[in-house]
Amino acid sequence: MLPLPTLDPAASARRLPSWLKRPLPHGNGNFFTEGLLRELRLETVCENARCPNRPECYARRTATFMVLGNVCTRPCGFCSVHKGAPEVLEDDEPARVAEGAHRLGLRHVVITSVTRDDLPDGGADHFRRCILAVRERTGAAVEVLTPDFMGDLTAIDTVLQAAPEVYNHNMETVPRLYKKVRGRASYQRSLDLLAHVKRRSPPTVTKSGLMLGLGETVEELLEVLADLRAVMCDTLTLGQYLAPTLKHIPVARYVPPEEFDSLAVLARTMGFRKVTAGPFVRSSYHADEMI
């Protein structure tokens, strides 16, 4: 098993390693996707979180829809989504998401959101409506990536009423780094969410993901994977953390591809049904291939 030492952040962030450089895709799929999203007034996590895979995914005519507005109520140290006073919910958003999924020809639709601690249910019923609208319009499988709803089990049950095929909630990092990385989030609360989903709906595929390169040790990482398996989490993503701006948490280390490969093998031996690991992997990257 390969170690994950913590290197000097300033030294490791000065130059992007070769494995994090790749050519831009060709073709008009990128323009088609961008135009459709603008036309339907749809937000994506691809755009708001400055995902490095956006050109590739847009070129493939796919995107991860981000609902409940584009302003988050939590100031997480790793995320570039805007923080501040949240927006009023748009009642027609579920229909617009469904139309976007239909026109993109998606058979696996991923829906995420900003965190809305200002709403009584955290936006859970809006998620439910989006799932139902997408399924009615497209017949596609639906994967949701939800916030923690402040641990409100009733809100989680509201989302489950629409029977998403995949319920994703990211642990993001190891417990020691939570305050720095995730702010007001709680490690145990996130674990409890995944456990509740599996208890309430055993057929639903549960999924979680972590960012590497924030300063975690391999021992800490393995403890998180063991905790996820203890709550019967089915699938896992492991990707490289990239600071979206100089104001965000700096990268502590760029993890080589071969270490991601070793971790993926190890995670599979722990019982995860599907594992996707690599420098460019994100929660919804090629999500359809994990099902």
FILUM-562403 format. One record per residue (C-alpha): residue number from 1; residue in three letters; y, x negated, z. Coordinates in nm, 3 decimals, decimal comma. Layout:
n->NUM | res->ALA | north->Y | east->X | up->Z
...
END
This chain:
n->1 | res->MET | north->0,000 | east->0,000 | up->0,000
n->2 | res->LEU | north->0,336 | east->-0,143 | up->-0,099
n->3 | res->PRO | north->0,616 | east->-0,175 | up->0,161
n->4 | res->LEU | north->0,956 | east->-0,013 | up->0,130
n->5 | res->PRO | north->1,190 | east->-0,264 | up->0,298
n->6 | res->THR | north->1,553 | east->-0,178 | up->0,356
n->7 | res->LEU | north->1,778 | east->-0,411 | up->0,161
n->8 | res->ASP | north->2,150 | east->-0,471 | up->0,184
n->9 | res->PRO | north->2,318 | east->-0,158 | up->0,037
n->10 | res->ALA | north->2,606 | east->-0,350 | up->-0,122
n->11 | res->ALA | north->2,375 | east->-0,597 | up->-0,292
n->12 | res->SER | north->2,130 | east->-0,335 | up->-0,416
n->13 | res->ALA | north->2,398 | east->-0,106 | up->-0,555
n->14 | res->ARG | north->2,590 | east->-0,369 | up->-0,754
n->15 | res->ARG | north->2,370 | east->-0,352 | up->-1,062
n->16 | res->LEU | north->2,150 | east->-0,070 | up->-1,188
n->17 | res->PRO | north->1,794 | east->-0,197 | up->-1,247
n->18 | res->SER | north->1,646 | east->-0,187 | up->-1,594
n->19 | res->TRP | north->1,405 | east->0,095 | up->-1,510
n->20 | res->LEU | north->1,698 | east->0,329 | up->-1,441
n->21 | res->LYS | north->1,842 | east->0,287 | up->-1,790
n->22 | res->ARG | north->1,723 | east->0,493 | up->-2,084
n->23 | res->PRO | north->1,861 | east->0,612 | up->-2,419
n->24 | res->LEU | north->2,025 | east->0,951 | up->-2,464
n->25 | res->PRO | north->1,815 | east->1,213 | up->-2,646
n->26 | res->HIS | north->1,890 | east->1,314 | up->-3,005
n->27 | res->GLY | north->1,914 | east->1,660 | up->-3,159
n->28 | res->ASN | north->2,125 | east->1,970 | up->-3,105
n->29 | res->GLY | north->1,932 | east->2,114 | up->-2,810
n->30 | res->ASN | north->2,186 | east->1,969 | up->-2,568
n->31 | res->PHE | north->2,475 | east->2,146 | up->-2,740
n->32 | res->PHE | north->2,282 | east->2,472 | up->-2,764
n->33 | res->THR | north->2,205 | east->2,472 | up->-2,392
n->34 | res->GLU | north->2,558 | east->2,380 | up->-2,287
n->35 | res->GLY | north->2,706 | east->2,647 | up->-2,514
n->36 | res->LEU | north->2,472 | east->2,916 | up->-2,385
n->37 | res->LEU | north->2,548 | east->2,833 | up->-2,022
n->38 | res->ARG | north->2,921 | east->2,850 | up->-2,089
n->39 | res->GLU | north->2,885 | east->3,180 | up->-2,276
n->40 | res->LEU | north->2,689 | east->3,342 | up->-1,993
n->41 | res->ARG | north->2,902 | east->3,181 | up->-1,718
n->42 | res->LEU | north->2,597 | east->3,026 | up->-1,554
n->43 | res->GLU | north->2,601 | east->2,740 | up->-1,307
n->44 | res->THR | north->2,328 | east->2,476 | up->-1,303
n->45 | res->VAL | north->2,232 | east->2,219 | up->-1,044
n->46 | res->CYS | north->2,197 | east->1,984 | up->-1,341
n->47 | res->GLU | north->2,574 | east->1,990 | up->-1,386
n->48 | res->ASN | north->2,695 | east->2,038 | up->-1,030
n->49 | res->ALA | north->2,469 | east->1,776 | up->-0,874
n->50 | res->ARG | north->2,528 | east->1,526 | up->-1,157
n->51 | res->CYS | north->2,158 | east->1,500 | up->-1,228
n->52 | res->PRO | north->2,069 | east->1,195 | up->-1,442
n->53 | res->ASN | north->1,812 | east->1,406 | up->-1,629
n->54 | res->ARG | north->2,063 | east->1,659 | up->-1,758
n->55 | res->PRO | north->2,081 | east->1,525 | up->-2,117
n->56 | res->GLU | north->1,701 | east->1,519 | up->-2,144
n->57 | res->CYS | north->1,651 | east->1,865 | up->-1,995
n->58 | res->TYR | north->1,933 | east->2,026 | up->-2,190
n->59 | res->ALA | north->1,792 | east->1,871 | up->-2,507
n->60 | res->ARG | north->1,458 | east->2,038 | up->-2,420
n->61 | res->ARG | north->1,652 | east->2,366 | up->-2,381
n->62 | res->THR | north->1,582 | east->2,396 | up->-2,014
n->63 | res->ALA | north->1,800 | east->2,399 | up->-1,703
n->64 | res->THR | north->1,780 | east->2,477 | up->-1,332
n->65 | res->PHE | north->1,998 | east->2,778 | up->-1,259
n->66 | res->MET | north->2,220 | east->2,755 | up->-0,950
n->67 | res->VAL | north->2,319 | east->3,094 | up->-0,809
n->68 | res->LEU | north->2,549 | east->3,216 | up->-0,529
n->69 | res->GLY | north->2,847 | east->3,030 | up->-0,673
n->70 | res->ASN | north->2,923 | east->2,659 | up->-0,701
n->71 | res->VAL | north->3,076 | east->2,597 | up->-0,357
n->72 | res->CYS | north->2,849 | east->2,500 | up->-0,068
n->73 | res->THR | north->2,912 | east->2,567 | up->0,301
n->74 | res->ARG | north->2,736 | east->2,245 | up->0,412
n->75 | res->PRO | north->2,877 | east->1,892 | up->0,368
n->76 | res->CYS | north->2,557 | east->1,697 | up->0,301
n->77 | res->GLY | north->2,617 | east->1,325 | up->0,252
n->78 | res->PHE | north->2,404 | east->1,287 | up->-0,062
n->79 | res->CYS | north->2,516 | east->1,586 | up->-0,269
n->80 | res->SER | north->2,805 | east->1,618 | up->-0,515
n->81 | res->VAL | north->2,818 | east->2,000 | up->-0,517
n->82 | res->HIS | north->3,164 | east->2,115 | up->-0,409
n->83 | res->LYS | north->3,215 | east->2,204 | up->-0,043
n->84 | res->GLY | north->3,463 | east->2,452 | up->0,097
n->85 | res->ALA | north->3,541 | east->2,822 | up->0,104
n->86 | res->PRO | north->3,257 | east->3,000 | up->-0,082
n->87 | res->GLU | north->3,307 | east->3,243 | up->-0,366
n->88 | res->VAL | north->3,248 | east->3,617 | up->-0,383
n->89 | res->LEU | north->2,899 | east->3,704 | up->-0,508
n->90 | res->GLU | north->2,885 | east->3,824 | up->-0,866
n->91 | res->ASP | north->2,671 | east->4,135 | up->-0,887
n->92 | res->ASP | north->2,579 | east->4,075 | up->-1,252
n->93 | res->GLU | north->2,457 | east->3,719 | up->-1,197
n->94 | res->PRO | north->2,084 | east->3,811 | up->-1,180
n->95 | res->ALA | north->2,110 | east->3,977 | up->-1,522
n->96 | res->ARG | north->2,296 | east->3,678 | up->-1,666
n->97 | res->VAL | north->2,035 | east->3,436 | up->-1,530
n->98 | res->ALA | north->1,761 | east->3,650 | up->-1,684
n->99 | res->GLU | north->1,942 | east->3,657 | up->-2,018
n->100 | res->GLY | north->1,987 | east->3,280 | up->-2,010
n->101 | res->ALA | north->1,619 | east->3,226 | up->-1,937
n->102 | res->HIS | north->1,526 | east->3,463 | up->-2,221
n->103 | res->ARG | north->1,748 | east->3,294 | up->-2,478
n->104 | res->LEU | north->1,631 | east->2,949 | up->-2,376
n->105 | res->GLY | north->1,273 | east->3,067 | up->-2,421
n->106 | res->LEU | north->1,168 | east->2,955 | up->-2,073
n->107 | res->ARG | north->0,819 | east->3,035 | up->-1,947
n->108 | res->HIS | north->0,882 | east->2,872 | up->-1,609
n->109 | res->VAL | north->1,223 | east->2,944 | up->-1,457
n->110 | res->VAL | north->1,366 | east->2,747 | up->-1,165
n->111 | res->ILE | north->1,637 | east->2,908 | up->-0,954
n->112 | res->THR | north->1,822 | east->2,727 | up->-0,677
n->113 | res->SER | north->2,152 | east->2,784 | up->-0,500
n->114 | res->VAL | north->2,427 | east->2,644 | up->-0,289
n->115 | res->THR | north->2,386 | east->2,702 | up->0,084
n->116 | res->ARG | north->2,572 | east->3,017 | up->0,193
n->117 | res->ASP | north->2,580 | east->3,016 | up->0,573
n->118 | res->ASP | north->2,869 | east->3,263 | up->0,548
n->119 | res->LEU | north->2,644 | east->3,545 | up->0,423
n->120 | res->PRO | north->2,444 | east->3,756 | up->0,673
n->121 | res->ASP | north->2,117 | east->3,689 | up->0,487
n->122 | res->GLY | north->2,218 | east->3,352 | up->0,341
n->123 | res->GLY | north->2,193 | east->3,501 | up->-0,008
n->124 | res->ALA | north->1,824 | east->3,590 | up->0,023
n->125 | res->ASP | north->1,855 | east->3,933 | up->-0,137
n->126 | res->HIS | north->2,044 | east->3,778 | up->-0,427
n->127 | res->PHE | north->1,750 | east->3,543 | up->-0,481
n->128 | res->ARG | north->1,516 | east->3,845 | up->-0,473
n->129 | res->ARG | north->1,722 | east->4,024 | up->-0,738
n->130 | res->CYS | north->1,732 | east->3,715 | up->-0,959
n->131 | res->ILE | north->1,355 | east->3,675 | up->-0,945
n->132 | res->LEU | north->1,295 | east->4,038 | up->-1,036
n->133 | res->ALA | north->1,553 | east->4,031 | up->-1,318
n->134 | res->VAL | north->1,404 | east->3,716 | up->-1,473
n->135 | res->ARG | north->1,050 | east->3,846 | up->-1,453
n->136 | res->GLU | north->1,146 | east->4,181 | up->-1,608
n->137 | res->ARG | north->1,341 | east->4,018 | up->-1,892
n->138 | res->THR | north->1,106 | east->3,728 | up->-1,971
n->139 | res->GLY | north->0,772 | east->3,766 | up->-1,796
n->140 | res->ALA | north->0,809 | east->3,401 | up->-1,697
n->141 | res->ALA | north->0,682 | east->3,238 | up->-1,379
n->142 | res->VAL | north->0,960 | east->3,185 | up->-1,127
n->143 | res->GLU | north->1,012 | east->2,892 | up->-0,894
n->144 | res->VAL | north->1,277 | east->2,914 | up->-0,624
n->145 | res->LEU | north->1,436 | east->2,622 | up->-0,442
n->146 | res->THR | north->1,608 | east->2,780 | up->-0,145
n->147 | res->PRO | north->1,823 | east->2,663 | up->0,145
n->148 | res->ASP | north->1,683 | east->2,698 | up->0,497
n->149 | res->PHE | north->1,860 | east->3,031 | up->0,570
n->150 | res->MET | north->1,935 | east->2,888 | up->0,917
n->151 | res->GLY | north->1,572 | east->2,956 | up->1,008
n->152 | res->ASP | north->1,601 | east->3,332 | up->0,954
n->153 | res->LEU | north->1,242 | east->3,438 | up->0,880
n->154 | res->THR | north->1,358 | east->3,782 | up->0,768
n->155 | res->ALA | north->1,561 | east->3,618 | up->0,491
n->156 | res->ILE | north->1,259 | east->3,415 | up->0,378
n->157 | res->ASP | north->1,051 | east->3,733 | up->0,373
n->158 | res->THR | north->1,317 | east->3,898 | up->0,155
n->159 | res->VAL | north->1,272 | east->3,626 | up->-0,108
n->160 | res->LEU | north->0,893 | east->3,656 | up->-0,082
n->161 | res->GLN | north->0,914 | east->4,030 | up->-0,153
n->162 | res->ALA | north->0,978 | east->3,936 | up->-0,518
n->163 | res->ALA | north->0,664 | east->3,718 | up->-0,519
n->164 | res->PRO | north->0,791 | east->3,393 | up->-0,672
n->165 | res->GLU | north->0,505 | east->3,184 | up->-0,806
n->166 | res->VAL | north->0,647 | east->2,869 | up->-0,641
n->167 | res->TYR | north->0,855 | east->2,841 | up->-0,324
n->168 | res->ASN | north->1,028 | east->2,504 | up->-0,301
n->169 | res->HIS | north->1,227 | east->2,370 | up->-0,008
n->170 | res->ASN | north->1,312 | east->2,001 | up->0,005
n->171 | res->MET | north->1,275 | east->1,788 | up->0,316
n->172 | res->GLU | north->1,499 | east->1,534 | up->0,135
n->173 | res->THR | north->1,452 | east->1,243 | up->0,378
n->174 | res->VAL | north->1,292 | east->1,121 | up->0,701
n->175 | res->PRO | north->1,397 | east->1,261 | up->1,043
n->176 | res->ARG | north->1,588 | east->0,947 | up->1,150
n->177 | res->LEU | north->1,829 | east->0,986 | up->0,857
n->178 | res->TYR | north->1,879 | east->1,362 | up->0,880
n->179 | res->LYS | north->2,218 | east->1,366 | up->1,052
n->180 | res->LYS | north->2,358 | east->1,115 | up->0,805
n->181 | res->VAL | north->2,202 | east->1,268 | up->0,495
n->182 | res->ARG | north->2,168 | east->1,642 | up->0,562
n->183 | res->GLY | north->2,437 | east->1,717 | up->0,817
n->184 | res->ARG | north->2,370 | east->2,053 | up->0,981
n->185 | res->ALA | north->2,014 | east->2,082 | up->0,849
n->186 | res->SER | north->1,714 | east->2,051 | up->1,080
n->187 | res->TYR | north->1,391 | east->1,869 | up->0,999
n->188 | res->GLN | north->1,181 | east->2,107 | up->1,209
n->189 | res->ARG | north->1,355 | east->2,412 | up->1,064
n->190 | res->SER | north->1,264 | east->2,300 | up->0,713
n->191 | res->LEU | north->0,902 | east->2,240 | up->0,811
n->192 | res->ASP | north->0,890 | east->2,580 | up->0,980
n->193 | res->LEU | north->1,020 | east->2,746 | up->0,661
n->194 | res->LEU | north->0,738 | east->2,600 | up->0,451
n->195 | res->ALA | north->0,483 | east->2,692 | up->0,716
n->196 | res->HIS | north->0,610 | east->3,050 | up->0,726
n->197 | res->VAL | north->0,593 | east->3,088 | up->0,348
n->198 | res->LYS | north->0,229 | east->2,976 | up->0,343
n->199 | res->ARG | north->0,136 | east->3,206 | up->0,634
n->200 | res->ARG | north->0,305 | east->3,510 | up->0,482
n->201 | res->SER | north->0,193 | east->3,450 | up->0,124
n->202 | res->PRO | north->-0,103 | east->3,212 | up->0,092
n->203 | res->PRO | north->-0,121 | east->3,242 | up->-0,290
n->204 | res->THR | north->0,239 | east->3,122 | up->-0,328
n->205 | res->VAL | north->0,253 | east->2,754 | up->-0,422
n->206 | res->THR | north->0,467 | east->2,567 | up->-0,170
n->207 | res->LYS | north->0,654 | east->2,259 | up->-0,279
n->208 | res->SER | north->0,884 | east->1,999 | up->-0,128
n->209 | res->GLY | north->1,057 | east->1,680 | up->-0,228
n->210 | res->LEU | north->1,207 | east->1,363 | up->-0,089
n->211 | res->MET | north->1,463 | east->1,111 | up->-0,208
n->212 | res->LEU | north->1,370 | east->0,744 | up->-0,164
n->213 | res->GLY | north->1,606 | east->0,452 | up->-0,131
n->214 | res->LEU | north->1,814 | east->0,586 | up->0,158
n->215 | res->GLY | north->1,682 | east->0,331 | up->0,408
n->216 | res->GLU | north->1,352 | east->0,494 | up->0,507
n->217 | res->THR | north->1,046 | east->0,289 | up->0,595
n->218 | res->VAL | north->0,703 | east->0,350 | up->0,450
n->219 | res->GLU | north->0,575 | east->0,448 | up->0,795
n->220 | res->GLU | north->0,846 | east->0,711 | up->0,830
n->221 | res->LEU | north->0,774 | east->0,842 | up->0,482
n->222 | res->LEU | north->0,403 | east->0,876 | up->0,554
n->223 | res->GLU | north->0,479 | east->1,071 | up->0,871
n->224 | res->VAL | north->0,680 | east->1,321 | up->0,667
n->225 | res->LEU | north->0,397 | east->1,357 | up->0,414
n->226 | res->ALA | north->0,153 | east->1,415 | up->0,699
n->227 | res->ASP | north->0,383 | east->1,682 | up->0,845
n->228 | res->LEU | north->0,402 | east->1,853 | up->0,505
n->229 | res->ARG | north->0,026 | east->1,859 | up->0,470
n->230 | res->ALA | north->-0,004 | east->1,996 | up->0,825
n->231 | res->VAL | north->0,192 | east->2,305 | up->0,709
n->232 | res->MET | north->-0,025 | east->2,324 | up->0,393
n->233 | res->CYS | north->0,246 | east->2,220 | up->0,148
n->234 | res->ASP | north->0,079 | east->2,217 | up->-0,193
n->235 | res->THR | north->0,295 | east->2,004 | up->-0,423
n->236 | res->LEU | north->0,533 | east->1,713 | up->-0,383
n->237 | res->THR | north->0,809 | east->1,531 | up->-0,569
n->238 | res->LEU | north->0,936 | east->1,182 | up->-0,489
n->239 | res->GLY | north->1,242 | east->1,044 | up->-0,664
n->240 | res->GLN | north->1,508 | east->0,775 | up->-0,641
n->241 | res->TYR | north->1,830 | east->0,861 | up->-0,460
n->242 | res->LEU | north->2,136 | east->0,783 | up->-0,671
n->243 | res->ALA | north->2,481 | east->0,812 | up->-0,512
n->244 | res->PRO | north->2,681 | east->1,058 | up->-0,726
n->245 | res->THR | north->3,013 | east->0,891 | up->-0,634
n->246 | res->LEU | north->3,139 | east->0,601 | up->-0,424
n->247 | res->LYS | north->3,228 | east->0,853 | up->-0,152
n->248 | res->HIS | north->2,866 | east->0,946 | up->-0,098
n->249 | res->ILE | north->2,594 | east->0,765 | up->0,097
n->250 | res->PRO | north->2,529 | east->0,432 | up->-0,076
n->251 | res->VAL | north->2,189 | east->0,346 | up->-0,217
n->252 | res->ALA | north->1,999 | east->0,125 | up->0,027
n->253 | res->ARG | north->1,732 | east->0,027 | up->-0,224
n->254 | res->TYR | north->1,616 | east->0,089 | up->-0,579
n->255 | res->VAL | north->1,243 | east->0,159 | up->-0,559
n->256 | res->PRO | north->1,042 | east->0,008 | up->-0,849
n->257 | res->PRO | north->0,824 | east->0,241 | up->-1,061
n->258 | res->GLU | north->0,502 | east->0,076 | up->-0,945
n->259 | res->GLU | north->0,580 | east->0,166 | up->-0,584
n->260 | res->PHE | north->0,632 | east->0,528 | up->-0,685
n->261 | res->ASP | north->0,292 | east->0,514 | up->-0,856
n->262 | res->SER | north->0,126 | east->0,379 | up->-0,541
n->263 | res->LEU | north->0,289 | east->0,645 | up->-0,325
n->264 | res->ALA | north->0,175 | east->0,919 | up->-0,565
n->265 | res->VAL | north->-0,186 | east->0,801 | up->-0,539
n->266 | res->LEU | north->-0,159 | east->0,790 | up->-0,162
n->267 | res->ALA | north->-0,007 | east->1,139 | up->-0,144
n->268 | res->ARG | north->-0,290 | east->1,279 | up->-0,354
n->269 | res->THR | north->-0,545 | east->1,129 | up->-0,118
n->270 | res->MET | north->-0,366 | east->1,313 | up->0,164
n->271 | res->GLY | north->-0,443 | east->1,644 | up->-0,007
n->272 | res->PHE | north->-0,137 | east->1,735 | up->-0,216
n->273 | res->ARG | north->-0,257 | east->1,930 | up->-0,518
n->274 | res->LYS | north->0,013 | east->1,794 | up->-0,749
n->275 | res->VAL | north->0,243 | east->1,495 | up->-0,703
n->276 | res->THR | north->0,520 | east->1,381 | up->-0,933
n->277 | res->ALA | north->0,681 | east->1,051 | up->-0,838
n->278 | res->GLY | north->0,917 | east->0,819 | up->-1,020
n->279 | res->PRO | north->1,274 | east->0,692 | up->-1,035
n->280 | res->PHE | north->1,399 | east->0,989 | up->-1,240
n->281 | res->VAL | north->1,195 | east->1,259 | up->-1,067
n->282 | res->ARG | north->1,394 | east->1,546 | up->-0,917
n->283 | res->SER | north->1,283 | east->1,873 | up->-0,755
n->284 | res->SER | north->1,274 | east->2,071 | up->-1,076
n->285 | res->TYR | north->1,211 | east->1,788 | up->-1,324
n->286 | res->HIS | north->0,933 | east->1,909 | up->-1,559
n->287 | res->ALA | north->0,856 | east->2,172 | up->-1,295
n->288 | res->ASP | north->0,647 | east->2,374 | up->-1,541
n->289 | res->GLU | north->0,401 | east->2,084 | up->-1,569
n->290 | res->MET | north->0,329 | east->2,091 | up->-1,194
n->291 | res->ILE | north->0,183 | east->2,443 | up->-1,206
END
